[in-house]
Amino acid sequence: MKTKLLVIAAAILVALCSCDKVNNTEVPNYTVRINLGTYALWNTYGVAGVGDYRIFDRGRQLPSNFPYNVNTYTGYGGVLLFMGLDSSTGDYMPLAFDAACPVENMPNVSIGIDASTLEAVCPKCGSRYNVLNGAGGPLGGPALTQRYGLRIYKVRASQNGGYIITSY
């Protein structure tokens, strides 16, 4: 009976300890709206294959020839558009994250993609994030210790063959 209680107590303790949540709201909540809703816009500025990515940042005019207008918003530190695996559906699809590193929490410190691992990496603190499976969770560096993940944005298919990225 004592052994049974110890096993149950250990299981409860493990369950409680594993309930640590990742904070993906450390980066301020700014409006995002990037309209790639037509086939032509998506083929020009979208992502196609797994690991393909693009940064949208209105302030830095990235991509340089993107037709920004008054209805285009790119979040706090820009938007990382990445072709990865949606963890909720198991399908490959475009995913979007704020490009600001949540550890540094400055709009001008943007993550990049390590082509060898397909992880997002902060050039300043060295934090690494899992963008391949859609979670944006921390994999290494201060982000892992502090349990900071990337802010996630919505990517919705449009009726015209492309996608629209929003924060709402």
C-alpha positions as CSV (number, residue, x, y, z in Angstrom):
1,M,0.0,0.0,0.0
2,K,2.9,2.4,0.8
3,T,4.5,1.7,-2.5
4,K,1.2,2.4,-4.3
5,L,0.8,5.7,-2.5
6,L,4.4,6.7,-3.3
7,V,3.9,5.9,-7.0
8,I,0.7,7.9,-7.1
9,A,2.4,10.8,-5.3
10,A,5.3,10.7,-7.7
11,A,3.0,10.7,-10.7
12,I,1.1,13.7,-9.3
13,L,4.4,15.6,-8.6
14,V,5.6,14.9,-12.2
15,A,2.3,16.0,-13.6
16,L,2.4,19.3,-11.6
17,C,6.0,20.0,-12.5
18,S,5.4,19.4,-16.2
19,C,2.6,22.0,-16.3
20,D,5.0,24.8,-16.9
21,K,3.6,27.0,-19.7
22,V,5.5,28.8,-22.3
23,N,4.9,32.6,-22.3
24,N,4.3,33.6,-25.9
25,T,2.9,37.0,-25.1
26,E,6.1,38.6,-23.8
27,V,6.4,40.7,-27.0
28,P,3.8,43.5,-27.0
29,N,0.6,42.8,-28.9
30,Y,0.7,45.0,-32.0
31,T,-1.7,44.8,-35.0
32,V,-0.7,42.5,-37.9
33,R,-2.4,42.5,-41.3
34,I,-0.5,41.4,-44.3
35,N,-2.6,40.7,-47.4
36,L,-1.1,38.0,-49.6
37,G,-4.6,36.9,-50.5
38,T,-4.3,36.6,-54.3
39,Y,-2.5,33.9,-56.2
40,A,-0.1,36.5,-57.7
41,L,0.8,38.1,-54.4
42,W,1.3,34.7,-52.7
43,N,3.5,33.4,-55.6
44,T,5.6,36.5,-55.4
45,Y,5.9,37.0,-51.6
46,G,4.7,33.8,-50.0
47,V,6.6,30.7,-48.9
48,A,6.4,27.4,-50.8
49,G,8.6,24.5,-49.4
50,V,9.2,23.4,-45.9
51,G,11.8,25.7,-44.3
52,D,11.1,28.5,-46.8
53,Y,10.7,31.8,-44.9
54,R,10.4,35.6,-45.4
55,I,10.5,38.6,-43.0
56,F,7.9,41.3,-43.4
57,D,8.7,44.6,-41.7
58,R,7.0,47.8,-42.9
59,G,9.5,50.0,-41.0
60,R,12.5,48.4,-42.7
61,Q,10.7,48.0,-46.0
62,L,11.2,44.2,-46.0
63,P,10.7,42.7,-48.5
64,S,12.0,45.7,-50.4
65,N,9.5,45.6,-53.3
66,F,6.4,44.6,-51.3
67,P,3.4,46.9,-52.0
68,Y,2.8,48.2,-48.4
69,N,-0.3,50.3,-48.0
70,V,-2.2,52.0,-45.2
71,N,-3.9,48.7,-44.3
72,T,-0.7,46.8,-43.8
73,Y,0.6,46.2,-40.3
74,T,3.6,44.1,-39.4
75,G,3.5,43.7,-35.6
76,Y,6.1,44.7,-33.1
77,G,9.3,43.5,-34.6
78,G,8.1,42.4,-38.1
79,V,6.5,39.1,-39.1
80,L,8.4,35.9,-39.8
81,L,6.4,33.9,-42.4
82,F,7.6,30.3,-42.4
83,M,6.5,27.1,-44.1
84,G,6.2,24.5,-41.4
85,L,4.1,21.8,-39.8
86,D,0.9,23.0,-38.1
87,S,1.0,21.1,-34.8
88,S,-2.8,21.3,-34.5
89,T,-3.6,19.7,-37.9
90,G,-0.4,17.9,-38.8
91,D,-0.4,19.5,-42.2
92,Y,2.4,21.6,-43.8
93,M,1.2,25.2,-44.1
94,P,2.5,28.8,-43.8
95,L,3.0,29.8,-40.2
96,A,3.6,33.3,-38.8
97,F,5.4,34.7,-35.8
98,D,6.5,38.1,-34.5
99,A,10.1,38.5,-35.6
100,A,11.1,40.2,-32.3
101,C,13.0,38.1,-29.9
102,P,10.9,37.9,-26.7
103,V,14.0,37.8,-24.5
104,E,15.4,41.0,-25.9
105,N,11.9,42.4,-26.4
106,M,13.0,45.2,-28.7
107,P,11.5,45.7,-32.1
108,N,14.9,46.1,-33.8
109,V,16.3,42.7,-32.6
110,S,14.9,40.3,-35.1
111,I,15.2,36.5,-35.2
112,G,16.6,34.8,-38.3
113,I,16.5,31.2,-39.5
114,D,19.4,28.8,-39.1
115,A,19.2,26.9,-42.4
116,S,20.9,23.8,-41.0
117,T,18.4,23.2,-38.2
118,L,15.4,25.2,-39.4
119,E,15.2,26.9,-36.0
120,A,14.7,30.6,-35.4
121,V,17.7,32.2,-33.7
122,C,18.2,35.5,-32.0
123,P,21.5,37.1,-33.1
124,K,21.9,39.0,-29.8
125,C,21.1,36.5,-27.0
126,G,21.4,33.3,-29.0
127,S,18.0,32.0,-28.0
128,R,16.6,29.3,-30.3
129,Y,12.9,28.7,-31.2
130,N,11.0,25.9,-32.8
131,V,9.2,27.3,-35.8
132,L,9.2,24.1,-37.8
133,N,6.2,22.6,-36.0
134,G,4.2,25.8,-35.5
135,A,4.7,26.2,-31.8
136,G,7.4,28.8,-31.7
137,G,8.5,27.4,-28.3
138,P,12.0,27.9,-26.9
139,L,14.7,25.3,-27.7
140,G,17.8,26.9,-26.2
141,G,19.5,29.9,-24.7
142,P,17.8,32.4,-22.3
143,A,14.4,31.8,-23.9
144,L,14.4,28.2,-22.7
145,T,15.4,29.2,-19.1
146,Q,12.8,32.0,-19.0
147,R,10.2,29.9,-20.9
148,Y,9.6,32.6,-23.6
149,G,8.1,31.6,-26.9
150,L,7.5,33.6,-30.1
151,R,4.2,35.4,-30.5
152,I,2.1,33.5,-33.0
153,Y,-0.1,35.1,-35.7
154,K,-3.0,33.7,-37.7
155,V,-2.5,32.6,-41.3
156,R,-5.8,32.2,-43.1
157,A,-6.4,30.9,-46.6
158,S,-8.2,33.4,-48.9
159,Q,-10.7,32.6,-51.6
160,N,-8.4,34.0,-54.2
161,G,-5.5,31.5,-53.9
162,G,-3.3,33.1,-51.3
163,Y,-3.2,33.8,-47.5
164,I,-3.9,36.7,-45.1
165,I,-1.8,37.0,-42.0
166,T,-3.4,38.7,-39.0
167,S,-3.2,39.2,-35.3
168,Y,-6.9,38.9,-34.8
